[in-house]
């Protein structure tokens, strides 16, 4: 019996597909740490882990895998995440990046899916734009606690699947010029935002479900645009009304001419591989931007700076 027998409904070859897949996880705090744990349990084999921060005492109310003994060591969140993965996977492929995701673009380009767990609207939009440029599905999760007055609060959050060409975070109304401007005006003055472990877990679980559906679909014709609202006071996760409104529509915020790596040079690519381009045609061939013409192929056998 395999440890993955209970998830065999994902397909006869799901164990292989999941092991070959590479996830980019940007932000490894509350939500991101849940995603690390769950995807390692599922058997996903490749990771690009990105977070510049180390654990602090205030993280221990929600950071899955974090220990009190990590605080004095100022253990990096990336290190804690990698420890989680290696405790559940025999030979994972892990690329740890203890820096901004802007310094991890070479590795993130090799990912099959990118999941962002970032607080900043500016950073979320930039990461989404990067993923779309490289034809990578992007999943965004976020939560907040709203003061209703009178000592009452509302816990709310959302999970959005942003597919290349489909509706984006701006289409969803999540990113607006007003929010970006307000964030820029208070840059450097924002304090810690309220976060709790159970709401992070709900949102992360919804995001992991989307990841698995993209890699090993267990039902036909899933929506290509997903926008889920979480109401922590009611304990519900429901489709946002924009899901039906924008289903099947193209995005006006990210034109097709933005697609492709602006620094890609086919001559350098061929020299580096030392293989004539024609020999790659049996796998689908390359288009102008070096991506697989038949669509992105999930489950690359390796990633840069692989650590097995």
N, C-alpha and C positions, 0 to 999 in steps of 0.2 A: 504494500500500500504506500502511495506517495503522500507527502504532506499536503499536496494540492488536490487530492481526490475530491474533497468537498466542494471545489470550485470547477469541477470538470465540465459543468454545463456551459462554461465559457467557450468550449470547443476542444476537440481532440488534440489540437496543436497549440492550445492557449498557453501551456506552460513554456513552450519554446518561444512563442511570440512575446510573452511578458518578459522572459529572461533576456531576450535580444533588444528589447526597447530601452531607450535612454530618455530620462526625464531631466529637464532643467527646473530646479526648485530655487526660486529667488525669494529670499526672506524665510528664515528658519525659526521664527519665534513661535507665538501661539498656534496659528493655523498651519504654518509650514512644518512645525515639528510633528503634528498629527499626521500630515501627509507623508512625511518620511517614514513614520512607523507603519502606517497602513500599506503603503506601496511595497515596503520590504516584506511584510507579511504575505502580500499577494505574489511575490516572487519577481518583481521587476528588477532587472539586473544592472542597469546603467544609470548613473546619476551625475549631474553637474550641480553641486551644492554651492550656493552663493549667499553669503551674509558676512558683513565686515565686523559684526559685534560679538562681544563675549557675554556670558551669562552673568546676571546680577541677582541680588536677592529678590528684587521685585519681579523677576522672570519666573521664579519657582512656583508661582500660583497657576502656571499654565504651560510651561515649556516641557513637553513630553520628552522624557529621557534625561532631563536635567537632574542633577543631584546636588544636595547641599554641599558636598565635598568639592564640587566644581567651582563654587563661588570663590573660595580663597585662591584657587589656581587661575581664576579669570579665564576659565576654559572657553574657547571659541565655540559659538553655536554650530559652526561647520564641523568641528571635532566631535561634538556631542551627537550630531546627526549621523556622522560617519560611524560612530560607535554603535548607534542604534541599528544601522543597516548591517554592519558586519556581525552583529549578534544574531541576525536572522537569516543572512545569506552566506553561503560558503565562499563563493568567489565573485563578489560584486565588483563592478567597474565604477570607481568613484573618482571624480575630479573635484577636490575641495578648493574653493576660492574664497579667501578671507579678505574680500575687498568689495567694492561696488560692482554691480553687474556690468557696468560699462567696461570694466577691465576683464570681463569674462566672455566677451562677445565671440571670440574664436571658438571657445568650447560650447557656448550655447547654440551656435549655428549647427552643431552636430546633433542636436536633440530632436526627438520625434514630437515632443510636446513640452511646452513651457508653462509652469504654474507660478503665478505671482501672488505673494502674500505681503504686500507693501502698504504702508500707511499713506504715502504721498500720492495725491492725484497726478502730479506732474510725472513722478517716476512710473506710475502705472501706465500712463498714456505713452511714455517713451518706450517702455518695455513692450507694450502691445504693438507699437509701430515697428519695432525691431523684429518681432516675431512675424508680423505680416510681410515685411520686406523679404524675409527668408522662407516664406510659405510654411510657417510652423503654427499649428493650432495653439492658441493662448487661452488659459483659464485664469480668471481673476477672482480672488475672494477677498472679502473685507467685512468688517463689522464695526459698529459704534454703539455707544450708549448715550441716549438723549435724555436730558433733564426735562421732565414734564411739569416740574414745579410741585410744591406741596410734599416734597420728600418722595416723589415717585419718579421712576425711570423706565425708559423703553429700550430694550436690547434689540437691535436690528442688524441685518447684514444682507449680503447678496453673493451669489455665485454667477459668473457670466462666462459663457464659452464664446470666444471671438475667433471665428474661422476666417482664413484668408479669403477676401472677396465678399464675405458676408457682413452682417451688421456688426458694428464695433461698440466700444464703450461709450462713445459719443452718441451713436445711434440709440443706445440704451438709456441715454440721459444721465449716465453715471458720471461722465466727464463733461464739464461745461466750462466755458470761458470764465464765468463768474467764480466757480470753485477754484480754478487754476490761479486766477488773479488774487483771490483772497488768500490762498496758500502762499503765493509768492510774497505778498505784503507782510505776512507774519513769519517769514522764513527766519529760523533761528530762535523764535520766541515760543514755539509750541512745546508744551509740557507732555508728560506721558499720558496717552489716551487710555481710558478704561478698557480692560480686556479680562475675560473670564474663560476658564478652560472648557466649560460645556458648550458655549456658543461657538468657540473656535472649532471644537470637535464636530459639531453638526455641519458647519460650513465646509470643513475639510473633508468630511465623509461624502458630502454631495459632490465635491470636486473630484475625489478619487473615483466615484462612480462614473463620472464623465470620462476620466482618463481611461478606465477599463473599457467603456463602451467604444471609445475611439480605437483602442488597440485590439480588442477581442469582442466584437459586438455580440450580445446575447439576445437581441431582438431586432427585427427589421425596421427600416425607415425611421431612425431616431431623428429628432429635430436638429437641424444644422445650426440653429441659433438658440442658445439656452440662456435664460435669465431667470434665476430663482431668487425669491425674496424670503428672508428668514425673519420671523417675528418671535423673539424670545419670550415675550410675555404670554403669547397664546400657544407657544410651542409648535408652530407650524412652518413648513417650507412649501411655498406655493409659486406657481409660474407667474411672473410679472405679465401684465396685460400687453406689454410690448412684444412678447414672444410671438403671439399670433399676428400682431400688427406688422411685424417686420420679417416673418418667416418667408423665405424665398426671395427677399429683396437683396440688392447689392448695396454696398456701402459707398456713400458719396464723400466720405471724409478721407479715405485712403485710395486714391486713384491707382489704376493698374500700372501706370508708368513708374510708380514708386517701388514696384516689385523687383527684387534682385539685388545682389551685393554690388554696390557701386565701385568696390575695389577689386572685384573679381577679374582676373586676367587668364583667359583660357590657355595662353602660351605657358604661363608659369605653372598652371595646373598640370598640363601635359608633361612638362619637364619634371615636375616633382613626382608624378606617378610613373614616369618613364614608360608609359604605355600609349600607343597611338589611340586617338579618340574612337576610331572605328571599332576597336576591340571591346569597347564598353557598350556598343550598341545592343548586344544580346540582353542587357539588363534594362533596356528602355531608352538608352541614349541620353545625351545631355542637351538641354536647351541653352539659350544664350547666357543664362546666369549659373550654369553648372548644376542645376537641380535635375532630378530624374524626370524625364519627359512624361512618363506614365503616371506621375504623381509621386508624393513622398513615400519612400519605402520604410515602413516601421521595422525596427529591429536591426540597427547597425551592429556589426560584430565587434566594433571597437570604437573608442573615442580618444581624442588627443590627451596626452599625458595620463593615459589610463593607469589606474592603480588597482591591480587585481589582488 
